[in-house]
Amino acid sequence: METERLSPRYSGIDVWEPGDILDAMIEGQFSAVAAVRAARPALERAALAMEARLRHRGRLIYAGAGTSGRLAVQDGAELMPTFSWPPERLVLLIAGGNNAMVRAVEGAEDEVEQATEMVNRHGVGSDDVLIAVAASGTTPFTLACLREAKRLGALTIGIANNRATPVLEEAEHPILLETGPEPIAGSTRMNAGTAQRISLNVLSSLLMIRLGRVYKGLMVDVHASNAKLALRRESIVLSLTGRNREDVREALRRTKGSIKLAVLLLEGCDLDRAKTALDSVGGRLRAAIALVAQNRAS
């Protein structure tokens, strides 16, 4: 596998000057970005397929082991505060369980039976989407998650850094991130990990945009879990409506913190009509504003 191969380019890295080592590693990060750029068509196809499956119901499931698993879990966890993705519609499967988030769990990536049990315990089915991430493309735990989810009817996305590997060959939407050999042979936390992180980030962000959780480049579904985010929520409504802060805070209070509903209220809509309009267009604020304006004009 290319990700495991010792490259002659880096064979003397341990005796190089520190600046030259840094240059080589930074160069590798650029190659990781290029690998994601080359995968753009596959990322787009995957996001559109995910949107169709997740628009009204279904869960987003991430599966992986080691570095790939930690990157996958991190991406999934960030969807809740950023886009208010419902926690009941998110499943995070990492080999070795929660302990594997902070330390290596010996042999966890080989636990095929644990992977199959996890998928079945969570009741994975045809409404769901599973993203399997493995630099090698062969990790037994990750591959078992993908195979079992696919057998149960879930849509499967495979992300790997080596060609012609099972994760890519068996996923319905394969995403190859061809990062090649690492500056430190086999250390896929480097180039391969960077490419995985970027691809997961852009894939999930595109999905959230398509699902109406972004409007005018703003996080209109942000969950205000702390003071900083509460202020950001106010600033978003201020920016979108041009109203004063007192009006904005009152609208947010009446809507229990919903930015979208607060904007509609400040546009002159009552709360019940705002909820109805938003529900009828699948939560898309732009479409809801247009619908309210149309109804007002008719």
C-alpha positions as CSV (number, residue, x, y, z in Angstrom):
1,M,0.0,0.0,0.0
2,E,1.2,3.4,-0.9
3,T,0.5,4.9,2.5
4,E,2.8,2.2,4.1
5,R,5.7,2.5,1.5
6,L,9.0,4.0,2.5
7,S,9.7,6.8,0.0
8,P,13.3,7.4,-1.1
9,R,12.4,11.1,-0.9
10,Y,12.3,10.9,2.9
11,S,14.8,8.2,3.7
12,G,17.3,10.6,5.2
13,I,14.8,12.7,7.1
14,D,16.2,11.9,10.5
15,V,19.6,13.6,9.6
16,W,18.1,16.7,7.8
17,E,18.2,20.2,9.2
18,P,15.0,21.0,11.2
19,G,13.9,23.6,8.5
20,D,14.2,21.0,5.8
21,I,12.2,18.5,7.8
22,L,9.4,21.1,8.3
23,D,9.5,21.9,4.6
24,A,9.1,18.3,3.6
25,M,6.2,17.8,6.1
26,I,4.4,21.0,5.0
27,E,4.9,19.9,1.4
28,G,3.0,16.7,2.3
29,Q,0.1,18.7,3.6
30,F,-0.2,20.5,0.3
31,S,-0.3,17.1,-1.4
32,A,-3.1,16.1,1.0
33,V,-5.2,19.2,-0.2
34,A,-4.5,18.2,-3.8
35,A,-5.8,14.7,-3.1
36,V,-9.0,16.1,-1.8
37,R,-9.3,18.4,-4.8
38,A,-8.9,15.4,-7.1
39,A,-11.8,13.7,-5.3
40,R,-14.2,16.6,-5.7
41,P,-16.5,14.8,-8.2
42,A,-16.8,11.8,-5.8
43,L,-17.4,14.0,-2.8
44,E,-20.2,15.8,-4.7
45,R,-21.9,12.6,-5.7
46,A,-21.7,11.3,-2.2
47,A,-23.1,14.5,-0.7
48,L,-26.1,14.5,-3.0
49,A,-26.9,10.8,-2.3
50,M,-26.6,11.5,1.4
51,E,-29.0,14.5,1.1
52,A,-31.7,12.4,-0.5
53,R,-31.4,9.8,2.3
54,L,-31.2,12.3,5.2
55,R,-33.6,15.0,4.1
56,H,-36.5,13.9,6.2
57,R,-35.3,11.1,8.5
58,G,-32.5,8.7,8.9
59,R,-29.2,8.9,10.8
60,L,-25.6,9.9,9.9
61,I,-23.2,7.2,11.0
62,Y,-19.4,7.5,11.1
63,A,-17.2,4.4,11.4
64,G,-13.4,4.0,11.8
65,A,-10.5,2.8,13.8
66,G,-7.4,4.6,15.2
67,T,-6.6,8.0,13.7
68,S,-9.2,7.6,11.0
69,G,-11.8,6.7,13.6
70,R,-10.9,9.7,15.8
71,L,-11.1,12.1,12.8
72,A,-14.5,10.6,11.8
73,V,-15.9,10.9,15.3
74,Q,-14.7,14.5,15.6
75,D,-16.4,15.5,12.4
76,G,-19.7,13.9,13.5
77,A,-19.5,15.5,16.9
78,E,-19.0,19.0,15.5
79,L,-22.3,18.8,13.6
80,M,-24.4,19.1,16.7
81,P,-23.2,22.5,18.0
82,T,-22.5,24.0,14.5
83,F,-25.7,22.9,12.7
84,S,-27.9,21.6,15.5
85,W,-27.9,18.2,13.9
86,P,-30.1,16.1,16.3
87,P,-28.0,13.8,18.5
88,E,-30.6,11.0,18.0
89,R,-29.7,11.1,14.3
90,L,-26.0,10.7,14.8
91,V,-24.1,7.4,15.5
92,L,-20.4,7.3,16.1
93,L,-18.7,3.9,15.8
94,I,-15.0,3.8,16.7
95,A,-13.1,0.6,17.3
96,G,-12.4,0.2,21.0
97,G,-15.3,2.5,22.0
98,N,-15.0,5.8,23.7
99,N,-11.6,4.9,25.3
100,A,-10.1,4.8,21.8
101,M,-10.7,8.6,21.5
102,V,-7.8,9.4,23.8
103,R,-5.5,6.4,23.6
104,A,-4.7,3.4,21.4
105,V,-6.7,0.3,22.2
106,E,-4.7,-2.8,21.3
107,G,-6.3,-5.0,18.7
108,A,-9.5,-3.0,18.4
109,E,-9.2,-2.4,14.7
110,D,-9.3,-6.2,14.2
111,E,-12.6,-6.7,16.1
112,V,-14.9,-7.7,13.3
113,E,-17.5,-9.2,15.6
114,Q,-17.6,-6.0,17.7
115,A,-18.2,-4.0,14.6
116,T,-21.1,-6.2,13.4
117,E,-22.6,-6.1,16.9
118,M,-22.4,-2.3,17.1
119,V,-24.1,-1.9,13.8
120,N,-26.9,-4.2,14.7
121,R,-27.3,-2.8,18.3
122,H,-27.9,0.6,16.8
123,G,-30.6,-0.7,14.5
124,V,-29.0,0.5,11.3
125,G,-31.4,0.4,8.3
126,S,-32.4,1.7,5.0
127,D,-32.9,5.3,6.2
128,D,-29.4,5.6,7.3
129,V,-26.0,6.7,5.8
130,L,-22.7,5.2,7.0
131,I,-19.3,6.9,6.3
132,A,-16.5,4.4,6.7
133,V,-13.0,5.9,6.9
134,A,-9.7,3.9,6.7
135,A,-6.4,5.1,5.4
136,S,-5.4,1.6,4.3
137,G,-8.8,0.8,3.0
138,T,-8.6,-2.7,4.6
139,T,-9.1,-2.1,8.3
140,P,-11.2,-5.1,9.5
141,F,-13.4,-3.2,12.0
142,T,-14.2,-0.4,9.5
143,L,-14.8,-2.8,6.7
144,A,-17.1,-5.0,8.8
145,C,-19.2,-1.9,9.8
146,L,-19.5,-1.0,6.1
147,R,-20.5,-4.5,5.0
148,E,-23.1,-5.0,7.7
149,A,-24.6,-1.5,7.2
150,K,-24.8,-2.2,3.5
151,R,-26.4,-5.6,4.1
152,L,-29.0,-3.8,6.2
153,G,-29.8,-1.3,3.4
154,A,-27.9,1.8,4.6
155,L,-26.2,4.0,2.0
156,T,-22.5,3.5,2.3
157,I,-19.7,6.0,1.7
158,G,-16.1,4.8,1.8
159,I,-13.1,7.0,2.3
160,A,-9.6,5.5,1.9
161,N,-6.1,6.6,0.8
162,N,-5.1,3.5,-1.3
163,R,-6.5,2.4,-4.6
164,A,-8.4,-0.9,-5.2
165,T,-9.0,-1.6,-1.5
166,P,-12.2,-3.2,-0.1
167,V,-13.5,-0.1,1.6
168,L,-13.6,1.7,-1.8
169,E,-14.6,-1.4,-3.8
170,E,-17.6,-2.2,-1.6
171,A,-18.9,1.2,-0.7
172,E,-21.7,2.6,-2.9
173,H,-19.8,5.9,-3.0
174,P,-16.1,5.5,-2.9
175,I,-13.8,8.5,-2.2
176,L,-10.2,7.9,-3.0
177,L,-7.7,10.3,-1.4
178,E,-4.4,9.4,-3.0
179,T,-1.9,10.9,-0.7
180,G,1.0,8.5,-1.4
181,P,3.8,7.6,1.0
182,E,4.2,9.6,4.2
183,P,7.3,11.6,5.3
184,I,7.4,9.1,8.2
185,A,6.5,5.8,6.5
186,G,3.2,4.4,7.6
187,S,2.3,7.4,9.9
188,T,-1.1,8.1,8.3
189,R,-1.9,10.7,11.0
190,M,0.1,13.0,8.6
191,N,-0.8,13.4,4.9
192,A,-3.6,10.7,4.9
193,G,-5.1,12.1,8.1
194,T,-5.1,15.7,6.8
195,A,-6.8,14.6,3.6
196,Q,-9.4,12.6,5.5
197,R,-10.1,15.6,7.8
198,I,-10.6,17.9,4.9
199,S,-12.8,15.5,3.0
200,L,-15.0,14.8,6.0
201,N,-15.3,18.5,6.7
202,V,-16.3,19.5,3.2
203,L,-18.6,16.5,2.8
204,S,-20.6,17.1,5.9
205,S,-20.6,20.9,5.4
206,L,-21.9,20.6,1.9
207,L,-24.6,18.2,3.2
208,M,-25.6,20.7,5.9
209,I,-25.8,23.5,3.4
210,R,-28.0,21.3,1.1
211,L,-30.2,20.5,4.1
212,G,-30.9,24.2,4.7
213,R,-28.8,24.6,7.8
214,V,-26.9,27.6,6.3
215,Y,-28.3,30.8,4.9
216,K,-26.3,33.6,3.4
217,G,-23.2,32.0,4.7
218,L,-24.4,32.0,8.3
219,M,-25.0,29.1,10.7
220,V,-28.7,29.7,11.1
221,D,-29.1,26.4,13.1
222,V,-26.2,27.0,15.5
223,H,-26.8,25.6,18.9
224,A,-25.9,28.3,21.5
225,S,-24.3,26.1,24.1
226,N,-22.2,28.8,25.6
227,A,-22.1,32.6,26.0
228,K,-19.9,33.1,22.9
229,L,-22.4,31.2,20.7
230,A,-25.4,33.0,22.3
231,L,-23.8,36.3,21.2
232,R,-23.1,34.8,17.7
233,R,-26.8,33.8,17.5
234,E,-27.9,37.4,18.3
235,S,-25.4,38.8,15.8
236,I,-26.7,36.5,13.0
237,V,-30.3,37.7,13.6
238,L,-29.1,41.3,13.7
239,S,-27.2,40.9,10.5
240,L,-30.2,39.2,8.7
241,T,-32.9,41.6,9.9
242,G,-31.2,45.0,10.7
243,R,-33.2,45.3,13.8
244,N,-32.0,46.5,17.2
245,R,-30.6,44.2,19.8
246,E,-33.6,44.5,22.1
247,D,-36.0,43.3,19.3
248,V,-33.6,40.5,18.4
249,R,-33.4,39.2,22.0
250,E,-37.2,39.3,22.4
251,A,-37.7,37.4,19.1
252,L,-35.1,34.8,20.2
253,R,-36.8,34.5,23.6
254,R,-40.2,34.0,22.0
255,T,-38.8,31.3,19.6
256,K,-36.7,29.6,22.3
257,G,-33.5,30.4,20.5
258,S,-34.5,29.5,17.0
259,I,-32.7,31.9,14.6
260,K,-34.9,31.0,11.7
261,L,-38.1,31.6,13.5
262,A,-36.8,34.8,15.1
263,V,-36.0,36.1,11.6
264,L,-39.5,35.3,10.3
265,L,-41.0,37.0,13.4
266,L,-39.0,40.1,12.8
267,E,-40.1,40.0,9.2
268,G,-43.7,40.5,10.4
269,C,-44.8,36.9,10.7
270,D,-46.6,35.5,13.7
271,L,-45.1,32.5,15.5
272,D,-47.6,29.8,14.2
273,R,-47.4,31.0,10.6
274,A,-43.6,31.1,10.9
275,K,-43.4,27.5,12.1
276,T,-45.8,26.4,9.4
277,A,-43.9,28.2,6.7
278,L,-40.6,26.7,7.8
279,D,-41.9,23.2,8.1
280,S,-43.5,23.3,4.7
281,V,-40.2,24.1,3.0
282,G,-38.1,21.6,4.9
283,G,-36.4,24.2,7.2
284,R,-34.9,26.3,4.5
285,L,-35.0,29.9,5.7
286,R,-34.6,31.4,2.2
287,A,-37.6,29.5,0.9
288,A,-39.6,30.3,4.1
289,I,-39.0,34.0,3.7
290,A,-40.1,33.8,0.0
291,L,-43.2,31.9,1.0
292,V,-44.2,34.4,3.7
293,A,-43.7,37.3,1.2
294,Q,-45.7,35.5,-1.4
295,N,-48.6,34.8,1.0
296,R,-48.5,38.4,2.1
297,A,-48.7,39.7,-1.5
298,S,-51.6,37.4,-2.5
